[in-house]
């Protein structure tokens, strides 16, 4: 079943997470939408982790550690 995600192009937010520019927001929304057809269920927390990693706030190692803490495996 298809589930919509909240995209606010005016305020540059996706599921309440702020993006620095419209292109990054739209590219991320398109990637998430494509993966949702395969069963991916995005959360605000995951989108925020991605943005933090993409902008250099989180290192790749920190990103993986946080993902492991959320999902285990």
C-alpha positions in Angstrom: 0.0 0.0 0.0 1.3 3.4 -0.9 1.9 5.9 1.9 2.4 9.6 1.3 5.3 11.5 2.8 5.1 15.2 3.9 7.1 17.3 1.4 7.1 21.1 1.9 9.0 22.7 -1.0 8.3 26.2 0.3 10.0 25.6 3.7 12.4 22.9 2.2 11.3 20.2 4.6 10.7 16.5 4.1 8.8 14.8 6.9 9.7 17.8 9.0 13.4 17.6 8.3 15.0 20.8 6.9 17.1 20.7 3.7 19.5 23.3 2.6 18.2 23.6 -1.0 15.3 22.4 -3.2 17.4 20.1 -5.4 18.6 18.1 -2.4 15.1 17.9 -1.0 13.7 16.7 -4.3 16.5 14.2 -5.0 16.0 12.7 -1.5 12.2 12.6 -1.8 12.6 10.8 -5.2 15.0 8.3 -3.8 12.8 7.6 -0.8 9.7 7.3 -3.0 11.4 4.8 -5.3 12.5 2.7 -2.3 9.0 2.8 -0.8 7.7 0.8 -3.8 10.1 -1.9 -2.6 8.8 -1.8 1.0 11.0 0.9 2.6 9.2 2.8 5.4 10.9 6.1 6.0 10.8 7.9 9.3 11.7 11.4 10.3 14.6 10.0 12.3 16.1 8.2 9.3 15.7 11.3 7.1 17.4 13.4 9.8 20.3 10.9 10.0 20.7 11.0 6.2 20.8 14.8 6.2 23.3 14.9 9.1 25.5 12.4 7.3 25.2 14.1 3.9 26.1 17.6 5.4 29.0 16.2 7.3 27.5 16.5 10.8 27.8 12.7 11.2 30.7 10.6 10.0 29.9 7.4 8.1 31.0 5.4 11.1 28.6 7.4 13.4 25.8 6.9 10.9 26.3 3.2 10.8 26.5 3.0 14.6 23.2 4.9 14.9 21.5 2.7 12.3 22.8 -0.4 14.1 21.3 1.0 17.3 18.0 1.5 15.7 17.7 -1.7 13.7 20.1 -4.2 15.4 21.5 -6.3 12.7 
